[in-house]
Amino acid sequence: MNYLIKIAYDGSKFYGFQRLNEEQSVQKVLEEALTKINKSEVVVKGAGRTDRGVHANGQGVSFKLDINIDEEGLKSALNSLVKPYIYVKEVKSVEEDFHARFSTVGKRYIYKINLGEYNPIDVDYIYQCEYKLDIDKMKEVAELLKGVHDFHNFVSGEREDYTCIIYDIKFELDNNILSIIFDGKSFYRYMVRNLVGAMIEVGRGKQDISYVKFLLDSAENMGIYTAPACGLYLENVQY
């Protein structure tokens, strides 16, 4: 049977989602747990390959099992093996051709920035920004980024096509914690962190908004500040 699970995890405890040799990864923990339940090897597919230090509240993962197990039973069995830094929130049976990555229709990422006093307790979960930021200027940058663009200057690694669409970017401020919410079809490696980095550079006055426009329009490969992984969350995946 083919299953889809929705999981949350603390990215500070893993070397990213994807299995990398013997390093502790989310994929490695899930596959070892599922292999134990299935009594034969299981390979999982994630909706997003979050990097080291990036968290998730709603990551989608699909896999196939040889055994027939009900959804609640599978959820309970998995959580007994993957906690405390991974938690399975939902389990459901899906069609045989369903794929956690390729069946995606949208994703939401949230980036969290502490604009108040430095908090060592949150250092792995919220970016402790040392700069005074002009949020109105950051919102101007967000308006430029929305829509369909070639994001090659905001993506790490080589791709055949860097074009994607960002549906919306919203800002929420609560008790000095700024949350920047990205909704889009898909996001490439380091893309959200680089987009936030551009906003921070403009917000702190180091770059002008015209520089961001240049990065979007230029065919050259230009560098941009990458915001730390600790503030980024894969919040939800839509199917």
SULUR-V338445 format. One record per residue. N is the residue number from 0. SS is DSSP state (alpha for helix, beta for strand, coil for the rest). PSI is psi as a letter, one per 20 degrees, with the letter a starting at -180 (NA if undefined). Layout:
n = [N N]
ss = [SS SS]
psi = [PSI PSI]
This chain:
n = [0 1 2 3 4 5 6 7 8 9 10 11 12 13 14 15 16 17 18 19 20 21 22 23 24 25 26 27 28 29 30 31 32 33 34 35 36 37 38 39 40 41 42 43 44 45 46 47 48 49 50 51 52 53 54 55 56 57 58 59 60 61 62 63 64 65 66 67 68 69 70 71 72 73 74 75 76 77 78 79 80 81 82 83 84 85 86 87 88 89 90 91 92 93 94 95 96 97 98 99 100 101 102 103 104 105 106 107 108 109 110 111 112 113 114 115 116 117 118 119 120 121 122 123 124 125 126 127 128 129 130 131 132 133 134 135 136 137 138 139 140 141 142 143 144 145 146 147 148 149 150 151 152 153 154 155 156 157 158 159 160 161 162 163 164 165 166 167 168 169 170 171 172 173 174 175 176 177 178 179 180 181 182 183 184 185 186 187 188 189 190 191 192 193 194 195 196 197 198 199 200 201 202 203 204 205 206 207 208 209 210 211 212 213 214 215 216 217 218 219 220 221 222 223 224 225 226 227 228 229 230 231 232 233 234 235 236 237 238]
ss = [coil beta beta beta beta beta beta beta beta coil alpha alpha alpha coil coil coil coil coil coil coil coil coil coil coil coil alpha alpha alpha alpha alpha alpha alpha alpha alpha alpha alpha alpha alpha coil coil coil coil coil coil beta beta coil coil coil coil coil coil coil coil beta beta beta beta beta beta beta beta beta beta coil coil coil coil coil coil alpha alpha alpha alpha alpha alpha alpha alpha alpha alpha alpha alpha coil coil coil beta beta beta beta beta beta beta beta beta coil coil coil coil coil coil coil coil coil coil coil beta beta beta beta beta beta beta beta beta coil coil coil coil coil alpha alpha alpha coil coil coil coil beta beta coil coil coil coil coil coil alpha alpha alpha alpha alpha alpha alpha alpha alpha alpha alpha coil beta beta beta beta coil alpha alpha alpha coil coil coil coil coil coil coil coil beta beta beta beta beta beta beta beta beta beta beta beta coil coil beta beta beta beta beta beta beta beta coil coil coil coil coil coil alpha alpha alpha alpha alpha alpha alpha alpha alpha alpha alpha alpha alpha coil coil coil coil coil alpha alpha alpha alpha alpha alpha alpha alpha alpha coil coil coil coil coil coil coil coil coil coil coil alpha alpha alpha beta beta beta beta beta beta beta coil]
psi = [q p q p q p q q q o i i j q l a g q p n c j q o r g g g g g h h g h h g g h j r p p p q p q h p m q r p i p r q i l p p p q r q q h q o p r g h g g g g g g h i h i q i i q p o h q p q q r q h j q p h g i j p i q q p q p p p p o i b q p o h h j h i i p p n p i q p p o h h h h h g g h h h h q a p r o k h i j q p r p q h p j p r p o g q o q p p p o l j o p p o p p p r g q p r p j g g h h g h g g g g g g h i j h q q h h h g h g h h h q i q o q q q p o q q h h i p p o h q p q NA]
